[in-house]
């Protein structure tokens, strides 16, 4: 019985770690996209203004 509760707790910890890892990856992807958009807009404005 004790093994079962420990196993459940391990599963929960693994699930939380997986969720946080997924969230971190999503955040990184979002940041990359924002940087890409900012760079593209910057180049666009530079070509228009020059």
N, C-alpha and C positions, 0 to 999 in steps of 0.2 A: 504493500500500500504506500509506504514511504517513497519507494522508488517511483511509483506512478505520479505522485505529486511533484517530485523533483523533475521527472520527465516533462510534465506539463509546464512547469516553470521554465525549463530550458526551451521548450517549444515557443513559449510566449516571448522569451528574451530574443530568440532567433527571429521571430516574426517582427518584433520591434526594431531590431537591427536592420532587417531587410527593408522595412518601411522607411527608416531614416536614411538608409543608403539610397533608396529610390528617390526620396525627396531631394537629397543632396545632388544626385545626378540631374534631376529635373531643374533644380536651381542653376546648376552650371550651364545646362543647355539654354535656359532663359537668359542668363548673363551673356553667353556667347552671342545669342541672337540680337540682344540689345546693342552690344558692342558693334556687331556687324552692321546693323541699321544705322547707328550713329556715324560710323566710318563712311558708309555709302552716302548718307545725306551730306556729310562734310565734304566729300569729294564732289558731289553734285553742286553744292553751293560754291565751292572754290572754282569750279569750271564756269559757273554762271557769272560770278563776280569778276573773274579775271578778263 
